[in-house]
Amino acid sequence: MNAVRPSPDQWISDLELITVAAKAAGERALSFFRKNPDVQWKNEGRSPVSEADYAANDILKEKLLTARPNYGWLSEETDDDEARLGCDTVFVVDPIDGTRAFIAGKEVWCVSVAVVHLGRPVAGVLFAPALDELFQASLTGDALKNGMPVTVRTENETVLRIALAEETVRLLEHGYRAGVSRIAHVPSLAYRIAMIADGRIDGTIVKKNSHDWDLAAADLILERAGGALFGLDGQPLSYNRPNVRHTVLCAAAMPVLPALIAASQGLDGH
């Protein structure tokens, strides 16, 4: 088990490390973008993975584990090694969040890298190279977009801009629905949460079966911007568990979140 490292300086150092690695991986993925990369299908043909995903994953794994060999590793594109469960600190990585968009030539995809310590993210980076956008946060600093602080939208709005699937709207509590303007599908879940952090939208509902690697970096970025990602029980997520899948989740600015969670209770089980 790796040593406990509670120092804020450590998380800042880790943020610098994962930023460099995410940029390198993102630039490598970008070299495949809109160039008809080779695509395979996993999970019984339900999930695409491209040669760009694997190339980005290789860069991240080499750079990160060389620098922090005592950290655990959890990536969408690496076979899970349960040794991570014995590590206090773990890299949680999605080499390309939004692979379907990447394959389709759409720009909304990103490299997602988080450092998770004792179940919670302490440093996180999202790099969207096709958009030239970099989101960063550490446990003690501001959420940044391209080096500038960002915060959730705090104005009192009568209509909330919520990103959710069209079929999900009818499952919301009836009275709440009238005050919701649905934001159309955003291909990358991590990027969608970042859109809350920088104030472009007010919230989102995440269907069940998202994974640690989709969420960990974006979770911290949203937290440092004044929002939160919670389950329907109103509790924050715990990462690096044996089961890395999650149930229905809600993400929003803190003043908006309780009502969104209450209105979403009917989604439990969907």
C-alpha positions in Angstrom: 0.0 0.0 0.0 1.4 3.4 -0.9 2.1 5.9 1.8 -0.5 8.4 2.8 0.3 11.8 1.3 -2.0 14.5 2.6 0.2 17.4 1.7 -1.5 20.0 -0.6 1.9 20.4 -2.3 1.7 16.8 -3.4 -1.6 17.3 -5.1 -0.3 20.4 -6.9 2.8 18.4 -8.0 0.5 15.7 -9.2 -1.7 18.2 -11.1 1.4 19.4 -12.9 2.3 15.8 -13.8 -1.1 14.8 -15.1 -1.5 18.1 -17.0 1.7 17.4 -19.0 0.6 13.8 -19.6 -2.9 14.7 -20.6 -1.6 17.2 -23.1 0.8 14.7 -24.6 -1.9 12.1 -24.9 -4.4 14.5 -26.3 -2.0 15.7 -29.0 -1.3 12.0 -29.9 -5.1 11.3 -30.1 -5.5 14.5 -32.2 -3.1 13.1 -34.8 -5.7 10.4 -35.5 -8.7 12.7 -35.5 -10.7 12.8 -38.7 -8.2 10.4 -40.3 -10.3 7.2 -40.3 -8.6 5.5 -37.4 -9.0 1.8 -36.9 -12.0 0.9 -34.7 -12.8 -2.2 -32.7 -15.8 -3.1 -30.6 -15.8 -4.3 -27.0 -18.4 -5.1 -24.4 -20.2 -7.5 -26.8 -20.2 -4.9 -29.5 -21.7 -2.1 -27.5 -18.6 0.2 -27.1 -16.2 1.4 -29.8 -12.5 1.8 -29.1 -10.1 3.3 -31.6 -6.4 3.0 -32.2 -6.2 6.6 -30.9 -7.6 5.5 -27.5 -4.9 2.9 -27.1 -2.2 5.2 -28.3 -3.2 7.9 -25.8 -3.5 5.3 -23.0 0.0 4.1 -23.7 1.4 7.6 -23.3 -0.5 8.2 -20.1 0.5 4.9 -18.5 4.1 5.3 -19.3 4.4 9.0 -18.2 2.3 8.6 -15.1 3.5 5.3 -13.7 7.1 6.1 -14.4 6.8 9.3 -12.3 4.6 7.6 -9.6 5.3 3.9 -9.6 3.7 3.4 -6.2 0.3 4.8 -7.4 -2.4 2.4 -8.6 -3.9 2.5 -12.1 -7.4 2.4 -13.4 -8.1 3.1 -17.1 -11.0 2.3 -19.4 -8.5 0.9 -21.9 -6.4 -1.3 -19.6 -7.5 -4.6 -18.1 -8.4 -4.0 -14.5 -5.8 -5.0 -12.0 -7.2 -5.5 -8.5 -3.8 -4.4 -7.1 -5.2 -0.9 -7.3 -7.5 -1.7 -4.4 -4.4 -1.9 -2.1 -3.3 1.6 -3.1 -4.2 4.7 -1.2 -3.6 6.8 -4.3 -4.6 5.8 -7.9 -4.6 7.3 -11.4 -8.0 7.1 -12.9 -7.9 7.6 -16.6 -10.1 7.8 -19.7 -7.7 8.3 -22.7 -10.6 9.5 -24.9 -13.9 10.4 -23.2 -16.4 10.6 -26.0 -14.9 8.0 -28.3 -18.1 7.8 -30.5 -17.8 11.6 -31.1 -14.1 11.2 -31.9 -14.8 8.5 -34.4 -17.6 10.6 -36.0 -15.3 13.6 -36.4 -17.0 15.7 -33.7 -14.9 17.9 -31.5 -16.5 17.3 -28.1 -14.1 14.7 -26.7 -11.4 14.9 -24.1 -8.6 13.2 -22.2 -9.6 12.7 -18.6 -7.0 12.1 -15.9 -7.5 12.2 -12.1 -5.5 11.4 -9.1 -7.8 9.7 -6.5 -6.7 9.5 -2.9 -8.6 7.4 -0.3 -11.6 7.3 -2.6 -11.8 11.0 -3.6 -10.2 13.0 -6.4 -7.4 15.3 -5.4 -6.2 16.4 -8.8 -8.0 16.4 -12.1 -7.4 17.4 -15.7 -9.7 17.4 -18.8 -8.0 18.2 -22.1 -10.1 18.7 -25.2 -7.5 19.2 -27.9 -9.9 19.6 -30.8 -11.4 22.6 -28.9 -8.1 23.8 -27.4 -9.6 23.7 -23.9 -7.8 22.6 -20.8 -9.7 22.2 -17.4 -7.7 21.7 -14.2 -8.3 21.5 -10.5 -6.5 20.4 -7.3 -8.1 19.8 -4.0 -7.0 23.2 -2.6 -7.1 25.5 -5.7 -9.6 27.0 -8.1 -11.1 25.3 -11.1 -9.3 26.6 -14.2 -10.2 26.7 -17.8 -7.2 27.6 -20.0 -5.5 29.0 -16.9 -8.4 31.2 -15.8 -10.7 30.5 -12.8 -14.2 29.4 -13.6 -17.3 29.1 -11.5 -20.8 27.7 -11.8 -23.6 30.0 -12.9 -25.0 31.6 -9.7 -27.7 33.9 -11.1 -31.3 33.1 -10.0 -32.9 31.7 -13.1 -36.5 30.7 -13.7 -35.5 28.2 -16.3 -32.6 25.9 -15.7 -30.5 24.6 -18.6 -30.2 20.9 -17.8 -28.4 18.3 -20.0 -30.4 15.1 -20.1 -31.8 12.5 -22.5 -35.1 13.4 -24.0 -36.7 10.2 -22.6 -35.5 11.2 -19.1 -37.5 14.4 -19.1 -40.8 12.6 -18.6 -39.4 10.8 -15.5 -38.7 14.1 -13.7 -41.1 15.3 -11.0 -43.9 16.9 -12.9 -43.7 20.4 -11.2 -40.0 20.6 -11.8 -40.2 19.8 -15.5 -41.8 23.2 -16.3 -38.7 25.0 -15.2 -36.2 22.9 -17.3 -34.8 23.8 -20.7 -33.3 20.5 -22.0 -29.7 20.8 -23.4 -29.2 18.4 -26.3 -26.8 15.4 -26.0 -23.2 16.2 -25.2 -21.1 13.3 -26.4 -18.5 13.4 -23.6 -19.8 12.9 -20.1 -16.7 14.5 -18.5 -17.0 17.5 -20.8 -20.7 17.9 -20.0 -19.8 18.2 -16.3 -17.1 20.7 -17.2 -19.8 22.8 -18.9 -21.5 23.1 -15.5 -18.2 24.1 -13.9 -17.7 27.0 -16.4 -21.4 28.1 -16.2 -22.6 27.2 -19.7 -25.3 24.9 -18.3 -26.8 24.5 -14.9 -26.8 20.8 -14.4 -27.0 17.3 -15.8 -28.4 13.9 -14.9 -26.1 10.9 -15.5 -27.7 7.6 -16.3 -26.7 4.5 -14.4 -23.6 2.6 -15.4 -21.2 5.5 -15.8 -17.7 4.6 -14.6 -15.0 6.0 -12.4 -12.9 7.1 -15.4 -15.8 9.1 -16.9 -16.3 11.1 -13.7 -13.3 11.4 -11.3 -11.5 14.4 -12.9 -14.7 16.2 -13.8 -16.1 15.7 -10.3 -13.2 17.6 -8.7 -13.3 20.3 -11.4 -17.0 20.9 -10.7 -16.4 20.8 -6.9 -13.8 23.5 -7.1 -16.0 25.6 -9.3 -18.8 25.6 -6.7 -20.9 22.6 -7.8 -21.1 18.9 -6.9 -21.7 15.5 -8.4 -23.9 13.4 -6.1 -25.9 10.2 -6.2 -29.7 10.3 -5.6 -28.9 9.7 -1.9 -27.4 13.2 -1.9 -23.9 11.9 -1.1 -20.6 12.4 -3.0 -19.1 9.5 -5.0 -16.4 7.1 -3.8 -13.8 6.0 -6.3 -11.5 3.1 -6.6 -13.9 0.5 -5.3 -14.1 -3.1 -6.6 -17.1 -2.0 -8.7 -16.3 1.1 -10.7 -19.8 1.5 -12.1 -22.3 4.1 -10.6 -26.0 4.5 -10.3 -28.0 7.5 -11.4 -26.2 10.7 -10.6 -27.0 14.5 -10.6 -24.4 17.2 -11.1 -25.2 21.0 -10.7 -24.3 24.2 -8.9 -24.7 23.7 -5.2 -27.8 25.9 -4.9 -29.5 24.0 -7.7 -28.5 20.5 -6.8 -30.9 19.5 -3.9 -34.0 20.3 -6.1 -32.5 18.4 -9.1 -31.9 15.4 -6.9 -35.4 15.5 -5.4 -36.9 15.8 -8.9 -34.9 12.9 -10.2 -35.9 10.2 -7.7 -38.2 8.7 -10.3 -35.1 7.8 -12.3 -33.9 5.3 -9.8 -33.9 1.9 -11.5 -34.0 3.4 -15.0 
